[in-house]
Amino acid sequence: MAESGHGPVVAARGRRPRGLFVGLCTLDVIQLVDHVPGADEKLTAREQVVAAGGPAANAAVTFAHLGGAATLLTSIGRHPLGSAVAADLERLGVTVVDLTADSVEPPAVSSVLVTASSGDRAVASTNATGYRLAPPNDLDALVAACDIVEFDGHHMELAVAAARAARAAGHRTVLDAGSWKAGTEKLLPSVDVAVCSNAFHPPGTNTPTSTPTDTLRFLRDHGAGWSAVSRGGQPIVWAGPDSGGTVDVPAVRVADTLGAGDVLHGALAHRLAMQDDLTSQGFVEALRGAAVVASRACASFGTRAWMRGG
């Protein structure tokens, strides 16, 4: 990764790590159900959670919960639903930089059904569709104030600009790659660490015979020095400049998989922000610690209950 005189910029010993999270923020309406309803079927949910969501937002919440100073660069607006989202994030210690603060349009809303017996989720959302976020004039200052920058690939123009600014400043960059998005190829050259879901399929890797190793090779060839593929409860597969391997994921009784990947990324960013030169041992330890936090999140319903235990 880029260096700034004395190596990558990381959190000084004894100081809270500072993270900038760039990407999607939604209002999540989460219902715990016995099954996903069929056509014209109505059912009563067992439980309900309404909270700020989205990959970057959930990662920022995790980073803050673990003791970091988290800033979220996103789009929310001043619609009443947007005000509720902003209030939820503020309550959880996340500083929000809203690039559409004057918009009266509602924020993106994710409707989520979680099946009680399996923890599987079904999600419908507009995500970032219809939103174009240009980089703010103070982007360099926002980047300079952090130790690490994480982006989820939503709001791609903004993500690319933030990644390039971070690389120029010598700050470590982390990509949450949930799925391949238009423009991802422009982002990868400025990515130091890419952690993908098993559903992330770069061009040429979405075939019946493709494996996580193919994805890791693609990421390495396109600029990411460190990468990993998360696979639910299966071991995480990772690769670095000179080595690779797997990291076991703790076994838990799964109640809800919603947001588990976001939590993984937030916890990983927190650990990476406190490392100097990244080594294979350090990367593995960061992945292992992040997997413990993400597994804990899967053991309870919703995206917030896991934080009540510390």
C-alpha positions in Angstrom: 0.0 0.0 0.0 1.0 3.6 -0.2 3.3 5.0 2.4 3.6 8.5 3.9 7.2 8.9 5.0 7.3 6.3 7.8 4.8 3.7 6.5 1.1 3.5 6.5 -0.8 5.9 8.7 -2.3 3.9 11.6 -3.8 4.7 15.0 -1.2 5.8 17.5 -0.8 3.5 20.5 -3.3 4.5 23.2 -5.5 6.5 20.8 -8.9 5.5 19.5 -8.6 4.3 15.9 -10.5 6.6 13.4 -12.4 5.2 10.5 -14.1 6.8 7.5 -16.9 4.6 6.0 -18.1 5.5 2.6 -21.3 4.1 1.1 -24.8 3.1 1.5 -27.2 4.0 4.4 -30.7 2.8 4.5 -33.7 2.5 6.8 -34.0 -1.2 7.6 -37.4 -2.6 8.5 -36.7 -6.1 9.7 -39.4 -8.7 10.5 -38.9 -12.1 12.1 -41.3 -14.5 10.4 -42.0 -18.3 10.4 -41.7 -18.3 6.6 -41.6 -15.9 3.7 -45.2 -15.3 2.7 -46.5 -16.5 -0.7 -48.7 -14.6 -3.1 -51.6 -12.8 -1.4 -50.6 -14.2 2.0 -50.6 -12.2 5.1 -48.8 -13.2 8.3 -48.0 -11.7 11.7 -44.3 -11.2 12.4 -42.8 -12.5 15.7 -40.6 -9.5 16.2 -39.7 -6.3 14.5 -36.6 -4.0 14.4 -36.4 -0.6 12.7 -32.9 0.8 12.4 -30.3 2.4 10.2 -28.7 -0.1 7.9 -26.6 -0.6 4.8 -23.1 -2.1 4.6 -21.1 1.1 5.3 -23.5 2.2 8.0 -23.5 -1.1 9.8 -19.7 -1.3 9.5 -19.4 2.2 11.0 -21.7 1.2 13.9 -19.6 -1.8 14.6 -16.4 0.2 14.5 -17.8 2.7 17.0 -19.1 0.0 19.3 -15.7 -1.6 19.5 -14.2 1.7 20.6 -13.3 3.5 17.4 -14.2 6.9 16.2 -16.4 6.3 13.1 -17.5 8.8 10.4 -20.0 7.8 7.8 -19.9 9.6 4.4 -23.3 8.9 2.7 -26.7 10.1 1.6 -29.7 10.3 4.1 -31.6 13.6 3.6 -34.1 15.5 5.9 -37.2 13.5 5.2 -38.7 12.3 8.5 -37.5 8.8 7.8 -34.0 10.2 7.1 -34.1 12.1 10.4 -34.8 8.8 12.2 -31.9 7.1 10.5 -29.5 10.0 11.4 -30.7 9.9 15.0 -30.1 6.2 15.3 -26.6 6.5 14.0 -25.9 9.5 16.4 -27.1 7.5 19.3 -24.7 4.7 18.4 -21.7 7.1 18.3 -21.4 7.5 14.5 -20.6 10.9 13.0 -22.6 11.4 9.8 -21.5 13.5 6.9 -24.7 13.7 4.8 -24.1 14.7 1.2 -27.8 15.1 0.5 -28.7 16.9 3.8 -31.2 19.2 2.0 -33.1 16.5 0.2 -36.7 16.0 1.1 -36.9 12.6 -0.6 -37.1 9.6 1.7 -34.0 7.5 2.2 -33.5 4.1 0.7 -35.7 1.6 2.6 -34.8 -2.0 2.9 -37.6 -4.4 3.7 -36.2 -7.5 5.3 -37.8 -10.8 6.2 -35.8 -13.2 8.5 -36.9 -16.8 8.7 -36.9 -17.8 12.4 -36.0 -21.5 11.8 -32.9 -20.8 9.7 -31.8 -17.2 10.1 -32.0 -16.7 6.4 -33.0 -13.3 5.1 -34.9 -12.0 2.1 -34.3 -8.4 1.3 -35.9 -5.9 -1.1 -34.3 -2.4 -1.4 -33.6 0.4 -3.9 -30.1 0.6 -2.4 -28.3 3.5 -4.1 -30.4 3.4 -7.3 -31.2 7.0 -8.4 -28.6 8.6 -6.2 -25.4 10.2 -7.6 -23.1 11.5 -5.0 -20.2 13.7 -6.2 -17.2 13.9 -3.9 -17.4 16.8 -1.4 -14.9 19.6 -1.5 -13.5 18.6 1.9 -12.9 15.0 0.9 -9.2 15.3 1.4 -9.7 16.7 4.9 -12.1 13.9 5.8 -9.6 11.3 4.7 -6.7 13.0 6.5 -8.7 12.9 9.8 -8.9 9.0 9.7 -6.6 6.0 10.0 -8.5 3.7 7.7 -11.1 4.1 4.9 -13.7 1.5 4.2 -16.1 1.5 1.3 -18.9 -0.8 0.2 -19.0 0.0 -3.6 -22.3 1.7 -3.5 -22.1 5.4 -4.6 -19.2 4.2 -6.8 -18.1 7.7 -8.0 -17.7 8.8 -4.4 -16.0 5.5 -3.4 -13.4 5.8 -6.2 -12.6 9.4 -5.2 -12.3 8.5 -1.5 -10.1 5.4 -2.2 -7.8 7.4 -4.4 -7.5 10.2 -1.8 -6.8 7.6 0.9 -4.1 5.9 -1.2 -2.5 9.3 -1.9 -2.5 10.1 1.8 -1.0 6.7 2.8 -4.1 5.5 4.6 -5.1 1.9 4.5 -8.2 1.1 2.4 -10.7 -1.7 2.8 -13.3 -2.9 0.3 -16.5 -4.6 1.4 -17.3 -6.5 -1.8 -20.7 -8.0 -1.4 -21.3 -8.2 -5.1 -19.6 -7.1 -8.3 -20.9 -3.6 -9.3 -20.4 -1.4 -12.3 -17.2 0.5 -11.7 -15.6 -1.9 -9.3 -12.7 -2.3 -11.7 -11.9 1.4 -11.2 -11.9 0.9 -7.4 -9.6 -2.1 -7.1 -6.3 -0.3 -8.0 -6.7 1.8 -4.8 -7.7 -1.1 -2.5 -5.3 -2.5 0.0 -7.6 -5.1 1.6 -10.6 -6.6 -0.1 -13.0 -8.9 1.8 -15.7 -10.4 -0.3 -18.8 -12.5 0.1 -19.1 -15.8 -1.6 -21.6 -14.0 -4.0 -18.9 -11.7 -5.3 -18.1 -12.8 -8.8 -15.6 -10.7 -10.8 -15.7 -11.1 -14.6 -14.6 -14.6 -15.6 -15.2 -16.2 -12.1 -18.9 -16.8 -12.3 -18.8 -20.3 -13.6 -19.8 -23.7 -12.1 -16.1 -24.6 -11.6 -15.0 -21.2 -10.1 -13.7 -21.2 -6.5 -12.8 -18.6 -3.9 -9.2 -19.0 -5.1 -10.1 -17.7 -8.5 -11.7 -14.6 -6.9 -8.6 -14.0 -4.7 -6.4 -14.3 -7.8 -8.5 -11.8 -9.7 -8.3 -9.3 -6.8 -4.5 -9.7 -6.5 -4.0 -9.2 -10.2 -6.1 -6.0 -10.1 -4.3 -4.4 -7.2 -5.5 -5.7 -3.8 -2.5 -6.9 -1.9 -4.6 -8.6 0.8 -8.0 -10.3 0.2 -10.4 -12.8 1.6 -13.7 -14.5 0.8 -16.2 -15.1 3.6 -18.5 -18.0 3.3 -21.0 -17.9 6.1 -20.2 -20.6 8.7 -17.4 -22.1 6.5 -13.8 -21.0 6.9 -12.7 -17.7 5.5 -10.3 -18.2 2.6 -7.6 -15.5 2.4 -4.5 -14.5 0.4 -1.6 -12.1 0.9 1.4 -11.1 -1.2 3.3 -14.2 -0.3 1.0 -16.6 1.5 -2.6 -17.7 2.0 -4.8 -20.0 4.0 -8.1 -20.3 5.9 -9.5 -18.9 9.1 -12.1 -20.9 11.0 -15.4 -19.2 11.9 -16.8 -19.9 15.4 -19.8 -22.2 15.4 -23.0 -20.5 16.7 -26.7 -21.2 16.6 -27.7 -18.8 13.8 -30.7 -16.6 14.5 -30.2 -14.0 11.8 -27.6 -13.6 9.1 -28.6 -10.0 8.2 -25.7 -7.6 8.4 -23.2 -10.3 9.5 -20.8 -9.3 6.6 -21.1 -5.6 7.5 -20.2 -6.4 11.1 -17.3 -8.5 9.9 -16.0 -5.5 7.9 -16.4 -3.0 10.7 -14.6 -5.3 13.2 -11.9 -6.0 10.6 -11.4 -2.3 9.9 -11.1 -1.6 13.7 -8.3 -4.2 14.0 -6.5 -3.2 10.8 -6.5 0.5 11.9 -4.2 -0.4 14.8 -1.7 -2.4 12.8 1.4 -0.9 11.3 2.9 -2.8 8.4 0.5 -5.6 7.6 1.8 -9.1 7.9 0.2 -12.5 7.3 0.0 -13.1 11.0 -1.6 -9.7 11.6 -4.1 -10.2 8.8 -5.1 -13.7 10.1 -5.5 -12.4 13.6 -7.6 -9.5 12.4 -9.8 -11.9 10.3 -10.1 -14.3 13.3 -11.1 -11.5 15.7 -13.6 -10.0 13.2 -15.2 -13.5 12.6 -15.8 -13.8 16.3 -17.7 -10.5 16.4 -19.7 -11.4 13.2 -20.6 -14.8 14.6 -21.9 -13.2 17.8 -24.0 -10.9 15.6 -25.6 -14.0 13.9 -26.7 -15.4 17.2 -29.5 -12.8 17.8 -32.3 -11.3 15.8 -31.7 -7.9 14.1 -28.6 -5.8 13.7 -28.3 -4.3 17.2 -29.1 -7.0 19.8 -25.5 -8.4 19.6 -24.1 -5.2 21.0 -26.0 -5.4 24.3 -23.6 -8.0 25.6 -20.6 -5.8 25.3 
